[in-house]
Amino acid sequence: MSFSPQLPRARNLLASYFWSGDAIRSRSVSDVVLSDTLDVPAPSARLVADWQRETSLRLGLEPGDVEALPLARARARWPDYPHCVQTVSDWMRTLGLPAELLTSCDVALMACRGAKYHHDGEHYGGAAFCNLFLSEDRGLDLHFPSTGHRIPLTRGTAVVFDPAQPHGVIARSSAGFEVADFPPDRDCTQVFLTWELPVEDAHLEHELRIAFDIDPSTALLLADEQVWLNGEKFSVCPNSGRWCRAG
């Protein structure tokens, strides 16, 4: 475990308070987004059809929803799954991140019909996300409004980012999340694998430029994971991605 000196209060200072063992610890929120387009095989037509049935019949995805798909069943019908994992591992090594990070952490298969702006710092403050998108280009972008990163989503898009940073999946032609951009007759679903990387790993700390223990006095007072801006708890507007005071 590495420790960084406490940073002075500054305008637009984001802080994530997260569980580290049995204590809440503070850290900065990274504005680094690592991304690339990897060469991964297209899922079979049978597997894609299975995902479509799941999202439409069981999950009933509405615009902005992000839900989990059954990974174990998909892997049984997905001979290229190990190749996808290996490709992401190889890419991570080029970033200076050990492949063991990927193989030792939790992985889930997710589907979204766009995604309203949000942050995941109230549940995943101790993680960084690594996502591999598996669907073809649906005209959607992964957007980080506070940093300006906007990443077109297509098969093989890989991203590592801090989930406490506001993000959403929006139409490429839009400046924000709009339900009208996801009509019922348009295929707007993106399926992706996501890994929860341990944010306290020294390699990840370095690559994402995260500083730890920036506000230990506040961390001692908290009983759950939170994200604060300039010393106050804030939430994210689901349509614009802007920070707003938590109600």
C-alpha positions, 0 to 999 in steps of 0.5 A: 500500500502506497501513501501520498501526501495530503493535497491542498484544497483546490477548486474542482477537487474531486475526492473518492472515499472508498473501502480499503479493508475495514476502513474508509480511505480517500483518493483523488479521482483520475481524469486519465482514460486509457483506450484503444481498439483491439482486434477481437473476433465477432461473437457468433450469430447464435451468441448475439441472438442469445444476447438480444433475447436476454436484453429484450425479453428478460431484462427489458432494457430501457434507454439509459439502462445498464444490466448484467447478462449471464456470463457463465452461459455465454462462455459455454457458447463462446469459444473465442472468450479466452482469446478476448481475455488474452487480447485485453491482457496483452494490451494492458501489458503495453500500458505498463499494467500487469496481466495478473490484474485482469486474471485475478479480479471479478469480471462481468458481462454487461449490456446497455441501451445507452447509459445515463450519466452517472458515477460508480464511486458509491459502489466501486470507489476501490476499483478501476474499470476495464471494459471491452466492447463486443458489439458492432458500431451502433453510433454511440460514444462513451463520454466523460463530460468533465474531462472531454474524452469521447470514445466511439464504441465499436467491436474491440473498443477497450477502455480503462478508467476511474469509475468515480469520474462521471460518464455515460453512453450517448448518441454520437450526434448528441451533446448529452443523453437524450431518450429520443436518441434510442427509439424502440425500432433502433438497435442501440444495445452494446454488450461488453465485458467489464473487469474491476481492477484494484485501484490500490495496485501500484501500477494502476495508481501510477498509470491513472495518476491517482493520489491517495489519502488526500483527505484522511480527516473526512474519511474517518467520519464516513461510513460508506463510499462517496464522491465529493467535489470541493468538500461537499457530496455531489451527484451527477445530472443524468442528462448533461453529466454535470455535477449537482449538489446532492439532495 
